[in-house]
Amino acid sequence: MAFLFESFEDWKKYSIERNLTLSEVVLEYEREQKNRTNVEIMEGLSKAWAVMKDAVRTGLEEDMTSRSGMINNGAKKVYNHKQTVLSKEFQNLIARALAAKEVNSCMGRVVAAPTAGASGIMPGVLFTLQEIHSIEDSRILEAMLVSAGIALIMEQRASISGAVGGCQAETGTAAAMASGAIIFCLDGNVDQIFNAVAITVQCMLGLVCDPVAGLVEIPCVVRNASAAAIANSSAQIALANVSSVIPVDEVIEAMGEIGASMETRYKETALGGLAATPTGQRIAKRVLVHDIEILPDEGSK
Ligand code: SF4
């Protein structure tokens, strides 16, 4: 019987008892729960990885202006800017996370990992990691299995949806998936992977979902970049065996508790936070008028 993804502790126990890696446990789950073969699962992951890489390239090469105008080729500007804050690698990481997410905001093709709102984090992190460490595609695909296991547990014990648990649930889960994947790719052990997840989520706790005009653009795009940075900083900490102190399962419980007590206006309703600022309200009104003006023309075609 396949392992059911209900806690990190059980995932580790199951993998030790059966002498399986974390990714092999997820593979077994996918086989048994979804009735798919190993080949089908790996082909699916391979396609997803290709779409992620395409989204990064598209966001850096094509025009990325959203219909609202709030997204306007930010990734390209960051990628090509001459002055770096830390290093060219860090600049590329931020630009790539922005790029893939801008593709989503401009209605392009992305992988919802775990959601479309957080679709820039995994591509930005994995693309940059692969480039720096020359990691084989096959290793990236195994890491994506580990990421999937992380998301399954977070969905069970908290949420992966901004409408249910705030942005901590969406970009927080994606960052946790990415951080665990980094450690896996760099041959870290299970405790380091789980520590990276715990530290990442500790850094994302409490983040509300407050998209301006109800569009997944502002602050979503920049939050993909900051979540990618947090995934990397947490992985760097966990790799050095610095403990999260609070075990990962308890951290995820805390995320669920915070999400459950969050007011509705902070859960994708566009009624609070940045969406409720005077500028956010003005943009919302403009977007609504724009849509009303466009609709009759579209209807007459
Ligand atoms: S603010 Fe809300 S819609 Fe935007 S990325 Fe976060 S959870 Fe998704």
Residues whose N, C-alpha, C, O or C-beta is under 5 A from the ligand:
A	BS01	SF4	G117 A118 G162 G166 C167 E170 V208 C209 D210 P211 V216 C220
